Amino acid sequence: MEDDIETILDKIPQYPEGRYIIGIDGLSRSGKTTFVKKLNQSLIDRKIPHRIIHIDDHITARMDRYDTGNEEWYEHYQLQWDVQWLKENLFNKIKSSNSLKLPFYQDEQDRHITKCINLPEQALIIIEGVFLQRNEWVKHFDFIAYLHCSRNDRFQRESDTSQENIEKFYNRYWKAEDFYLRTVVPLKKADFVIES
């Protein structure tokens, strides 16, 4: 991963004029969070101003994404996040606003806490998450890296308890992933692919 970070840093402006938006895309358990932690440390070591946003911090409440009457894969792909709200309040504002008010999801309480994120005028803004190259969001990125990992390897990274509920993977997660891979083709559209 260190070599991939060096490659990315060679491809992007390390001291941008304004904000430069980087997407770290990839399917579940592909290693995005680990990669972003290493990237974060590299940017700290180089004293490069940056902010990190995890798209999963902003998922919807359970009632909005489970038992909605839609197919499970659709719930995961379209309802796990309020795609339009994030487009209007995160992506449309990320280059022009000095701060963003975003709902942070609290899993145990199944509720949101609104927090304000301050953004430096000149910085790398790194957004990490799944399905980032969907049509509603993709144009807001200046650079996208995609972590590619086989489904089998990603499944082996799940907890033993999660692996026992394989029907959920078939009906919810994998169908949503297949839809994304088929309709968006993220591997081809990304600026850089990381084999993880």
C-alpha positions in Angstrom: 0.0 0.0 0.0 2.9 2.4 0.7 3.9 2.2 -3.0 0.3 3.0 -4.0 0.3 6.0 -1.7 3.5 7.3 -3.3 2.0 6.8 -6.7 -1.1 8.8 -5.8 0.9 11.6 -4.2 2.9 11.8 -7.4 -0.3 12.1 -9.5 -2.1 14.9 -7.4 -1.2 18.4 -6.4 0.1 18.1 -2.8 -0.4 21.9 -2.2 -3.5 22.7 -4.3 -4.8 26.1 -5.0 -8.2 25.7 -3.4 -9.5 22.3 -2.5 -8.7 19.1 -4.4 -11.2 16.3 -3.9 -10.0 12.8 -3.8 -12.3 9.7 -3.7 -11.2 6.4 -2.2 -13.7 4.0 -3.6 -14.1 0.3 -3.3 -16.5 -2.4 -2.3 -17.1 -3.5 1.3 -14.0 -4.9 3.1 -11.7 -4.0 0.2 -9.3 -2.2 2.6 -10.4 1.5 2.1 -10.3 2.4 5.8 -6.8 0.9 6.3 -5.6 2.6 3.1 -6.9 6.0 4.2 -5.3 5.6 7.6 -1.9 5.1 5.9 -2.6 7.9 3.5 -3.5 10.2 6.4 -0.2 9.5 8.1 1.7 10.1 5.0 0.0 13.5 4.6 0.7 14.4 8.2 4.4 13.4 7.8 4.6 15.7 4.8 2.6 18.5 6.5 0.1 18.6 3.7 -3.2 20.1 4.8 -6.1 17.7 4.4 -9.5 16.6 5.7 -11.0 13.1 5.6 -14.7 12.3 5.3 -16.0 8.8 5.7 -19.3 8.5 3.7 -20.5 5.7 6.1 -20.6 8.3 8.9 -23.6 9.7 7.1 -25.9 6.7 6.5 -29.6 6.9 7.1 -31.6 5.6 10.1 -32.6 1.9 10.0 -36.3 2.6 9.3 -35.2 4.4 6.0 -33.1 1.5 4.7 -34.7 -1.7 6.1 -38.2 -3.2 5.4 -39.1 -0.4 3.1 -41.0 -2.6 0.6 -38.1 -2.4 -1.9 -35.7 -5.2 -2.8 -32.9 -5.6 -0.3 -30.1 -4.7 -2.8 -32.0 -1.5 -3.7 -32.2 -0.5 -0.1 -28.5 -1.0 0.3 -27.6 0.9 -2.9 -30.1 3.7 -3.0 -31.4 4.1 0.6 -28.3 3.4 2.8 -27.5 7.1 2.1 -29.7 10.0 1.3 -28.0 10.3 -2.1 -29.7 13.5 -3.1 -29.2 15.2 0.3 -25.5 14.4 0.3 -25.2 15.7 -3.2 -26.7 19.0 -2.3 -25.2 19.5 1.2 -21.9 17.8 0.9 -20.7 17.4 -2.7 -22.2 20.6 -4.1 -20.7 22.7 -1.3 -17.4 21.0 -0.7 -15.3 23.3 -2.8 -17.0 26.6 -2.0 -18.2 26.4 1.7 -15.9 27.0 4.6 -17.8 24.6 6.8 -20.4 21.8 6.3 -23.2 20.8 8.6 -23.5 17.0 8.3 -25.6 14.4 10.2 -23.3 11.8 11.8 -25.1 8.4 12.4 -24.9 6.9 15.9 -25.4 3.2 15.4 -26.3 2.1 19.0 -29.0 4.8 19.3 -30.0 4.7 15.7 -30.0 8.5 15.4 -28.0 11.3 14.1 -26.0 14.1 15.6 -25.3 17.2 13.5 -21.7 18.3 13.5 -20.0 21.1 11.7 -16.9 20.3 9.7 -14.5 23.2 9.0 -12.6 23.0 5.7 -9.3 24.7 5.0 -9.3 27.0 1.9 -6.4 25.1 0.5 -6.4 21.4 1.2 -6.8 17.8 0.0 -10.3 16.6 0.9 -10.4 12.8 1.0 -13.8 11.1 0.8 -13.7 7.4 1.6 -16.6 5.0 1.0 -18.4 2.5 -1.2 -20.3 3.4 -4.4 -18.6 6.8 -4.6 -18.6 6.9 -8.4 -22.4 6.8 -8.7 -23.7 9.3 -11.2 -24.9 11.8 -8.6 -21.5 12.2 -6.9 -18.8 11.4 -9.4 -18.4 14.7 -11.1 -17.4 16.4 -7.8 -14.1 14.4 -7.5 -10.8 15.6 -9.0 -9.2 12.2 -8.6 -10.6 8.7 -7.7 -8.6 5.7 -6.5 -10.5 2.4 -6.5 -9.5 -0.5 -4.3 -10.1 -3.8 -6.1 -10.4 -7.0 -4.2 -12.1 -10.3 -5.1 -15.5 -11.1 -3.5 -14.1 -14.2 -1.8 -11.2 -12.4 -0.2 -13.5 -9.6 1.0 -16.0 -12.1 2.4 -13.2 -13.9 4.3 -12.5 -10.5 6.0 -16.0 -10.5 7.5 -16.5 -11.6 11.1 -17.5 -15.3 11.7 -20.9 -14.1 12.8 -21.5 -12.1 9.6 -20.4 -15.0 7.4 -23.1 -17.1 9.0 -25.8 -14.9 7.5 -24.7 -15.5 3.9 -28.3 -14.9 2.6 -28.0 -11.3 3.5 -24.8 -11.0 1.4 -26.6 -12.7 -1.6 -29.8 -10.6 -1.4 -28.5 -7.3 -0.1 -24.8 -6.6 -0.5 -23.7 -8.6 -3.5 -26.7 -7.7 -5.7 -26.0 -4.0 -4.9 -22.3 -4.5 -5.7 -23.2 -6.3 -9.0 -25.5 -3.4 -9.9 -22.7 -0.9 -9.3 -20.1 -2.9 -11.1 -22.4 -3.4 -14.1 -23.9 0.1 -14.4 -21.1 2.3 -13.2 -18.0 0.2 -14.1 -15.9 1.8 -11.4 -12.7 -0.1 -12.3 -12.6 1.5 -15.7 -13.6 5.0 -14.6 -11.2 5.3 -11.7 -8.0 7.3 -12.2 -6.0 4.7 -10.3 -6.7 1.1 -9.3 -5.2 -0.5 -6.2 -5.1 -4.2 -5.9 -5.9 -4.9 -2.3 
